Amino acid sequence: MLAVRIALLVVAVVAASLALPRSSRPASPTAPLVAPSEGYVGSAACRKCHPAEHATWHGSFHRTMSQTATRANLLASFERLELDWWGKPVVLEWRGEQLWTKFARGGLQPAAVERPVEQLTGSHHLQVLWYSTGQGRELAPVPLCFKAEERIWLPLTSVFVLPPEFRDPPEPGAWSQSCSGCHATDVRPRLDVDRNDTHVGELGIGCESCHGPGGKHAAANQEPVRRYAARVAGADATIRNPDTLLPVRSAQACGQCHAVSILRQQHHDAWREDGSPFRPGMDLHATHLVVGAQDIDAPELRRELAKNPDFVASSFWSDGQVRLSGREFSGLRQSPCYAHGDVARQMDCTSCHEMHPDDGRATPAWRSGQLRAGMDGDAACTQCHARFAEPAALQAHTRHAPGSLGSRCYDCHMPHTSVGLMKASRSHQITSPDVAVELATGRPNACNLCHLDRTLQWTADALQAGWAVAPPALDDEQRTVAAGVRWLLTGDAGLRLLAAWSYGWGPARATADDGWMAPYLGRLLDDPYYVVRFAAARSLRAAGRGEQLAGYDFLADRAAARPFGEAVAQRWRAEWRGAANPPLLLGDHGVDDAAFARLFARRDDRKVYIAE
């Protein structure tokens, strides 16, 4: 065993040294200055004593949350591109080792732009490019971003749930004012009316984002005997380790970024110069308001609402459950496993996730969700709820066969009810299915996210029979029309996105049978919200209808997009040989057009703003 650990350590050291970023380009005077403040030393200083941990961090998407714009860091490979941004050209071209962009900026500060691209944000789902405006160290986003999975360029605003008239990206200065706090380490905005001189200790989420400033720790552990003694003791007061913090403090270390939060008023003046006062190990609630609907009267939230009245309506369901992905702590903090657990069993982020796999390797599977080994299944829950590890007990609890899709703890208690980056994400507020909650909040219940073809009446009856959940009063439509049909035809843009994504989700397609879905997804191909169209087209391709979308552009105007939906519906009607199914609005000859149109006419067209 010792030999294996030594070998892994050697591998980690070599991998870390080979992976260290090497850039021949000097630091730019018009990009945020990378210079650690007092007490910070940077992640490279951790490598000597912690090579395995450094190697896994270096292979994570946290590290690449922000990077210098180099050829190696940019996901797309090209020398020169001329891209289309709503009919206007955006040029990206390399001039030697410096990337430049050229376009005409709109918004509140219109200008002809020809500037160097200094920085990148993201490398997993999306990569955003930031150019220097020439005003100090101010950055502004290039209006097109790179979608990693599909390897396509998209208007930045089209990847979020935003009304279609929102075409201009955030205004110059957005990175320093808001994005930097969760995309870099040791951020000092250094902002004033006529100044943008942002400094960071490190681009990306470095070691000190999670462990706190490392200067004292590095200095104290120069002495080998002291370092060895601290390792044996498993504690070191000069640094913070989320694995050994109390669960509530460990989760808050993640929550500094993974939450909807607002800096408390008393810290605003200091923030402009020195950044967030929060450090891992502190009480996050002392420095930030972590927002839920229960905080509606908090002065920080009232101030935010004055600037953006749709903030709460779009980011949360009406009962306070977060609707925006990437804000997992906002959900976790309202879960009984976190709020009511004892210290020994209280759930925190490290219950399921880890930053440093034991074998020292950042595998592709681990990089995606940074889950601990085995935590992608029921073991994540049975580590505390041990009685359900027994197949008989699990079946008695879920009323589904062990190993079946319906027996998965996640799917019932952490369903996909958040959206972001053009997809649905699991809620991290652990709940149980209840039709009454859906009626009160509009949030899809977990049962029907798989059983898209079933009505709320069917679900209410099943919950009453299996789990003694009291059924609510339902109207005629809720009793007779499949939930998945109602969501897709009548919901607001966020709900339509959830429905369109769910139609392409493997467990739902297997459970509900995807043979009826095409005309419904086709109806969304000219939806007012581009991200809804994108999800509908992706689900149609998952159902094997990709050839019918040849030439389809989800960013086209509605007149050009609509014929594709009509063609999908006509082709489906010609091929359909199924039986009548009233909950799906299917008669003997296909879709009941009158019932379909009646529901579609009630579509919720209130404006929705769900943007990370």
N, C-alpha and C positions, 0 to 999 in steps of 0.2 A: 504493500500500500504506500509506504514511504517513497519507494522508487517511482511509483506512478505520479504521486503528488509533485515530486521533484521534476519529473519529465514535463508535467503540465505547466509548472512554473517556468521552466526554460522556454517552452513553446510560447507562453504568454508574454515573456520578456521580449523574445524575438519578434512576435507579432506586433506588440506595441511599438517597438522601435521602428519596424518597417512601416507601420501605419501612421507615424507622426506626419502631420501635414507639412509639406515643403513648398514654399512659394518663393519664386524669384522676384515677385513684384514688391516694391517698397510700399510701406504704409501710405495711404492716401490722406492728404490734408483736408479732404472734403467728405470723408466717411467717419462714422463714429470711431473715436480713438480707443484702441485696445490697450489699456494700461490699468493694471490692478490697483485698487485703492489700498490704503493702509489696512493691514490685517489679512489681505487676500494675496494668494501666491500663484493661482492658476492651476489647472489640472495637470500640466506637465510635471509640476513639482511632486505630485502624488505617485508618479510612475515608479520611482526608484524603490520605494518601500512597498508599494501595492501594485505590482505589475499585472497580476491577474485581473484585479478589479479595474485597473486602467484600461486593459485590453477590451473587456466587455463594455465598459462605458464608451470607448472609442468606436466600437462597432454598433452602437445604438443610434436610433434616430434622435435621441435627445441631443447628442453632440452636434448633429448637423441641422439643428433647428434654425440656426443662422450661420452663414459662412461667407467668406470673401468670394466675390464672383470671379472664379478662375475656370479655366477649361476643365480641370479635373472635377470641380465641384458642381458644375452645371450638368443637369441630367440630359439635356439635349445636345447633340453634336452637330455643328454647322460652322460655316465661315460667314455667311451672310443670309439673312432671311428678310423677306418683306411680307408681313402678315397683315391680315384684315381685321380691323377693329370697328365693327359696325359701319363698314363702307369707307373707313379711313385707313391709310397705311401706317403701320408701325414697323420700323426697320430695326433689326438687331444685327450688328456686325462686329467682328473682331478686328481691332486695329492693333496688330501685334499681339500682345498678351492682355490687352485691355478691351473689354466688351463695351460697346457704345449702343445707345438707342436714339432714334430720331422719330418724332411724331408731333402732332398738334394736340396739346392738352386742353381739355374743357374744364368744367366744374367752376368753382368760385374763383380760381386763379388761372384763367386761360393763358396759354403761352405756347410759343413754338419751342419745342425741346430738342436739343441735340447735346446729350450729356453722357458721361461715362456711367456704366452700371457698376456699382460698388459692392453690392451685397445681395445675398440670396436668403430667403426664408423657406424652410421646409425641404424635405427630400424623400418623403414617404408617399403621400397621396398627391401633394401639390407643391410646386416650387414657384415662389413669387420673386420677381426681380425688382430691386430697388436702385434707382439712379440718384446721384447727387444733384441737388438743385443749384448748387453754387453758392447758396446762402449758408455760410458756416459749414456745419456738419449735418445739415438737414438732408433727409432722404425722402423720396416720393416713389410710389410703386409704378412700374411699367404697367400699362392698362391690360396687358395680356399675361397670362401665367401658363405654366406647363403642367398638364395633368399626367401624372407619372404612369398610372396603370394603362391608360389608353395611348400614351405618348402623343398627345395632341396639345395644341395651343388653344386656349380659350380666353375670352374676356373675363377678367378677374371677377367682376360682379355677377357673371352668369353661373358661378359655381356655388352661390349662396341662394337662400330663399329670400329673394328681394323682388319687389315689383319691377316689371320690365322697363319702366322709365329710368331706373337707376343704372346708368351705363358708365358713368365716370367713377374711377376708383377713388379710394380715400385721398383727401387733400394732402399736399406736402406737409411733412412734420409728423404724420401719423405714427411712424416707427418710433420716434423718440417719445412721443406723448403716451402711447398705449402699447404698441406691439412689443417694444423692447423688454418690458418688464417680465414677460414670460418666454422670450426668445433669446435671451442673453443672460449673462451672469454678472453680478456686481454692477448694476446699471446706475449711472448717475446722469439724469436727463440734462442738467445744466441748461435750463430753458429760461428765457425771459422774452419780453415783447419783441426785442430785436436781436435775440441771441439763440442759437442752437449749437451747442458745443458738447454734444453727448459723448460721455466716456463710458466704457464698459471694461470689466476685468477680463471678459472672455466672450467671444461670440458663441452662441449655442448654450445649452444647459450643461454647465460644467460641474465638476465634483462639488464645488463650494455652493452651488445652488441647493443641494440636498444636505450637505454636511456642515454648512456654515463656513465662515472665514477660516482658512487653514494655516495662517501665518504662525500663530502660537503653537499649533500642533507640530508643524514642520520644525520649528526651532527646538521645541522640547525633545523631539525624538531624534535629534542628531546623535544622541548618546545611545549606543546599541543596547546597553544593559537596561536603561530606562524603557527603551522601545520593546524589548523582550518581556519585561515585567508587565507592561501595559497589555500586551497581547495575552499573556497568561491570565491576567486578571479579567480580561474581556471588557474592560472599560477604560476610558481615557477622557478626563474632564476637559481636555483642550480641544475637543472636536465633538460633533454631534453625529450619531449613527441612527438613522431612522429604524433600523432593525432592533435597536435596544432602547429606544425612547418609549415612554408610555404610549399605548395605541392611539390615544387622542392626539398627542403631539406628533406622532409619526404621520398620521393621516393629514394633519394640518401642514406638514412640510410639503406634501404633494398638493394640498389645497391652495397653496399660495399661487399656483398657476391653474390647477384643475378645478376651478370654481368660478361662479359668477360672483364677483366681489367688487366692492367699492372702498377705496381708501378713506378712512375716517377723517373728518374735517380738520382735526387738530394737527394732522400730519402733512397737510397739503403744502404749506410753505416750505417745509424742510425737504419734501419730496422733489420739488422742482430743481433743487440743487444736488441733493444726495441720494435720491431714490427711495425705495420702500424701506421702512424701518424694520420690517419683519426679518427674522433670522430663524432657521430651523431650531426647534426646541422651544420657541416662544409660543404664546397663545395667539393664534391667528386672529381670533375675534377681538383682541385688544387693539389691533391695528387696522383691521378691515371689517366691513360689514359683509358677511357672506350671505348673499341675498336669497330670500325665499318670499313667497307671497305673504307670510306672516310678518314680514318686515315692512309692510306697505307704509307705515307711519314713521319709519326711521328718517331723520333729517337728510342723511346721505342719499337715500333713495328718492326722497321728494325732490332733491336738487337734480338728480339724474333724470327723473320724470319730466321736470320742467324743460330739459334740453331735448328729451326724446320720449314723448308720451306713449309710444308703442313698446318701450323697453320691456316692461313686465308682461304685457299681453303677448308678445312674440316669444320671449325667452322662457316662459313658464306656462305650464298648464294651470288652470284656475285654482287648483289646490296646492300650488307651490312646487310641484314636481318639475324639475328642470327639463326643458324641451330641446336644449342646445347641446350638441355633443362636445366632448372634450372637457366637460364640467362635472366630472365624476364625484368630486368631493361634495358638491352641492346636493347630489342625490344620496351619497353615503351617509352624510350627517343626519338625514331624516329617516334612516333605516333603523329598525329595532335592533338589528345585530350590532350596530354601532352605538346607538343612543341608549340602549338599555342593557348592553352586555356588561358582565363584570370584567375587571381588568385582565383576568387570566384568559377570558374568552372573547373579549371585545374585538370586533372586526375592525381592521384598518386596511390600508392599501396593500401592505406587505403580507396580508393573509393569503393573497392570491398572486400578487405580482412581485417580481424581484428585478433589481438592477444589475446584479452580478451572478449569473449562473455558476453553480459549483464547479463545473468543468472548465471555466475560464473562457468559453467560446461563445461568441455572439452569433448563433445560428440564425438563418433566415426565419425559421418558425418562431424563435424566441423574439427576434427583433420586432415582429408584427404587433405583438401585444404585451411583450415582456412578462409573460406568465411563468409562474413557478412550474416545475415539472409536474404533470398530471392535473394541473388546475384548469385545463380546458374542458373538463367534464364534471361529473357530479362530485368528485373528490373535493372540489372547492367548497362544497356545502357540507359533505359528510365528515370533513375533518372536525367539525363541531357537532353536527347533527348525525352522530355515529349510527343511530338506530336505523337510518335509512340506507346504510351501506349494505344491509341484508336485502337480497332480491325480493323476498316475500313482503318485508315491511315496506319497501319502495313501491311495490305494486299496489299494496293496500292503500298507500298514501296517494299515489298519482292516478290510480284507476287505469293505468296503461301498463303494457307489458314491459318489464325491465329491458333496457337496451333499445326500446322504440323511441321515436322522436318525441312522443308525448310524455315520456318519463324523465326528460332532461330537466333538472332543477332550474337551469338558467332560463329555459324557454317559458316557464310558468312564472318565475319570480323575478326575473330580470329581462323582460321582453324588450324588443326593439321599439322604443317610443321616443327616442331622441334623433335629431337629424343634424347633419353637418357634412361638408365636403362631398356633397352629391350622393349621400347614402344615409341609411339608418344605422343607429348604434344602440347598444343595450343600455337600458336604464341602470344606474347604479343605486337607485332607491329601491330596496328590496320590498316587494309588495306581493299580495296574493290576488288572483283574478276575482273580479267583482263587477257585474254588469251595472250595478247602481253607481259605482265610481265613474264608469264611462258616461253614463247619462249626466252626471253632475259636472264632469270636466271636459268631455269630448275626446278624452284620451283612449285609444283602442285598448280593449282588454286582451290579455295574453292568449286566451283560448281562441279567439277569432283571428288573431294574427297568424295562426296555423290553419284554423278552420275558416278560411275566407268565404267558403261557400255556405256557411251556416248562419242562421239568424240569431239575433240576441235572445229570442225566446228559447231556441235550442240550447244556447249557452246557459241561460238562467236556469232552465230545467236540469241540465247536467250538474251545475254547481250546487243546486239544492239537493239533488239525489245523492251526489257523491260526497259533498262537504258541508251540507246543511247551511249553505249560504242563502239567506232570505232573498227571494226573487222580487225585483221592483216592478212597479206598474209600467207597462209598455204600451205605446200607441200601435195602431194597426201596421204601420210601416215597419216598426222595429220588430214586430212579431212575425212579419211575413217576408221581408226582403233581407237577403244575405248581408251581413255586416260589411264584408269586403266590397260589395257593390255600392252600398250606401256611402262608405268612406270615400271611394274613388269618385263618385258622381257628385256628391253634395258637400264634401269637406272643404275646408280652407286649403290654401296652398301647402302648408306644412303637413296636413293630414293627407292630402292627395299624394305628396311625395312619399310618405310612409306607406300608403297603400300601393303605389306603383312599385316601390322597392320590394314590398312583401310579395307581390305577384311573381317576382323573379327569384325569391329566396327559396332555396332547395327544399327545406322541410315543408314550407307552405305549398309549393307546387306538388310535392308528393302526397300531402294530406288532402288537399282540396281538388287535385287533378286539374292540370292547367289547360285542358281542352276547351274550356269555355271562356278563357280570359282575353283572347285576342281582340274582340270588338271593344272591350272596355279599355284596354291599354291603347288601342288605336284612337279612342276618343281624346286621349291626353296628348297626342302627338303635336297638337297646336295649342296646348295649354298656354295661358298668359305668362306663366312662370317657366323660364327656360330650364331650370333644374328639374322641374316635374316632367317636362318633355324628355329630358335626357334619361331619367329613371324609367320612364315608360318604354323608350326604345331599347334600353338595356334589358328589360324584362322580356320584351318581345324576342330579342335575340336568344335569351336563355330558353325560351319556349320553342326554338327552332325556326323562327320566322325572320331571321336576319336577311334572307335574300329579298324580302319584300321591302326592305329599307334601303336598298341600293340607291344612292343619290340623296338620301334624306339628310337634311341639315337642321339640327334642332334649334339653331340660332336664326333660321330664316324667318321672314315675316309670316304671319298666320295664314295668309292666302296661299303662300307657297308650301307651307307645312301641312295644311288640311288635307289635300288630296292623298297623302300617304296614309292617313288614318282611315279615310274612306275606302282606299284600296285594300287595306288590311281587313276591314269589316266585310267587304264584298267577297274577298277570297275565303274568309272564314265561313261566311254564309253558304257559299257554294260547296264547301267541303264538309260542313257539319252534318253528322248523322246521329246525333245524340237524341235522348228522350226529353220530353218536356220537364222543366224544372222551375216551378214558379219562383222560389227564392232567388234564383239567378235571372229572373225575368225571361226565361226561355220557354217558348211554346213549341208546338209541333213543327213549326217552320223557322225556328231560330229566335232571335231576340224580339221581344215585344217592344216595338219601336215607340209606341205611345207611352208605356210605363217608363221606358228608358228616358225619353224626352222630358217626362214629368219630373223625374228625379234630377236630371241634369239642369233643368231650369231653376232649381233651387240651390245651385252651387253657391258656396259661401265665397264671395268675391271681396271680402274685407282685406285690406292690405296687410301683408305679413312680412316681418323683417327678422329673419333668423340668420345671423352672420357671425362667424367666429372673429 
